[in-house]
Amino acid sequence: MKDVSVADEVTRAAVELFAAQGYANTSVQQIVEAAGVTKGAMYHYFESKDDLLFAIYDRMLTLQQGRLEEITSRGGPVDEVLRAVCVDVIETSIDFLPEGTVFFRSLHMLSAPRQQEVTRRRRVYHDRFAALLEQGQAEGIYRTDIPQPVLIAHFFSDVHYLSHWYSPDGPEGKTLVAEQLTDLFLRSIRRTDATP
């Protein structure tokens, strides 16, 4: 039976070190020392440092894709669904802030096949998000005078920038921040003649 605690401890240590000092500047020795395990124990679960880095991406991508599918499967008015999706991706990004830091700083460090896999899986999420925007545009809710890639980049730039300024110890809770950023985004893409 897999000893989840060893894999979790190694992953936790790697996330903290990668976020603090960068992937390239972190050695396997530093990871195992921080995790309190041997190299042999680490290599039982992760074949290489690249394997460990990819596991961080896999966890984030799997979590957010699963949440997206859960929200969209419930159905409802597109504006409510998109709002729920936006709030969720911000909240989960805050919940996994160190992972997010690693995610956006270290993608180019992954091996080429794994970079392609991350890009493919991010595209799946992106396309589902884009489909919600398209539906809202077709229903006359969202503006069509700005190219869709610009609208999407407008939202996700806020998500990608969270690790640069948000602090869990600050005065704003994650739900408040998620709702505020979502409100700003949805107001900016709404047609001025559409009913809120």
N, C-alpha and C positions, 0 to 999 in steps of 0.2 A: 504493500500500500504506500502511496506517495506521501512523504512527509511534507505537508504543505508549509509548515512553519519555517523550514529551512529555505525553501524557494521564496517565501514571502520576506524573510529577513534579508536575503541576498538582494531581492528586488528593491526593498525599502532602502537599504544602504546605497545601492547603485543610484536610485533616484535622487537621494539627498546629495551624494557626491557629484553626480553629473550636473545637477542644478547649481550647486555651489561653485564648482571649479571647472566644469566643462567635461565633455566625454573624452576628448583627446588627452586631457591632463589627469585623468583618473586611471590608475592601474588596477589590475585584477587583485593584486596584493592589498591595496587600500580597501577595496570592496569587501574582501573576505575578512579583513581585520575589523572593519566597521560592523559587519554582520555577525562576527563572532563564530565563524565557521572556517573549515579548512578549504583549500583550493579543490581538493577532491570532492568535497560535499557540493561545492558550487558547480563543478563540472558534471556532477551527476544530473543536474537539472538544466544547465546552460552550457552548450558546447563551446561558446566563446563570448567575448565581450560584445560582439555584434549581436549574438543570439540574445543576450541580456537586454541590450538596447531595443531590439525589435520587440521583445516581450512587453516593454513599457508602451510602445506604440500599439501593440495588439490589444492590450488591456483598455486603453483609452478609446480606440476605434470600435471595439466590440461593445463597450458600455454605451457610447453615444449612439451607435447605430441601433442597438437594442431599444434604447429609450425613444428614439425617433419612431421606430416601427410601432412601439407600444402606444405612443401619442396619436399617430396618424390612423392607427387601426380603430381607435375609438370613434373616429368620424366627427361630424359637427361642422358648423360654418367655417369656411377656410380662414377667416380672420382670427377666430378663436384658436384654431389648430396651429396656425403660424405663430401666434402669440405664445402658446404653450411650448412649442418647439424652441423658440428663441429664449424664453425664460429657462428652460431645461438645459440648453447647451451652455448658457452662462453659469448656471448654478453648478453643473457638473464640472465645468472648467475651474470654478473656484474651489470645489471640493478636492480637485486634483491639481492644484496650482503648481506644485513642484514638477509633476509629470508634464504639465503643459509647458513649463519652462524648458524642460528637456526636449519635448516634442518639437517645438519651433526652432530651437537652436541647433539641434543635432541631426536633423533629417539627412543632410548631405553626408553625414558620417556613416550612414548605413551602407551595406554592400548594395551594389546596383540592383540585383533582383529584389531585394527587400525594399529599396526606395520605390521601385515600380509597384510593389504590392501595396505599400502605404498609399501611394498616389491613386491606385485603382480603387482602394476602399474609401478614400476620401472623396473620390469622384461619385461613388454610389450615394454617399450622404449628400453631397452637393447637388446631385441631380434630383433627389427627392425634395430637397429644400427649394430648388428652382421650380419644380412642378407645383408646389404650393403657391409660389409667387405668380406663376403663369395662370393658375386657376383664379387667383384673386384679380389679376389683370383682365381675364376673360369675363369675370363677373362685374367689372367696372369699379372695383374697390381700389386697386393700386394703379399708380401712374404708369404710363407707357412711353413717356417722352424721354426717359433715361434708359440706356441699354441695361438689360438684366444683369450682365456680369458686374456692372458698376453698382447696382443695388445690392447684390450679394456681397461684393467686396466691402461695401459700406458697413454692413452688419458684422462680417467676420473680422474686419480689422479691429473692431472693439474687443472681440473675443480674444484675438491673438495678442492684444496689448495688455490684457488683464495682469499678467505676471509682472509687468513693469511698474504697476502702481497700486494694485489692490493688496491690502493686508488684512488677513483674518482678524487681527488684533485692532483694526481701525474701528471707527464709529459706525460704519455702514455694514449691515448684515448682508449676506449673500443674496437673499431673496429680494431685499429692497434694491440693491444694485442691479440685479437681473431684471426686475420690473421697470426700473428707471431707464436702463439702456434699451430695453425692448420697446418701451413707450416712445422714446426718441426715434428709434428706427422706424416703427410702424407709422408714426406721424409724418416722418419725412418721405415715406413712399406712398402714402395715401393720396388719392386724387382729392383736390381741394373741393370738388363738388360731390364727393362721396360722403355717405352718412357714417359717422364714427361708430 
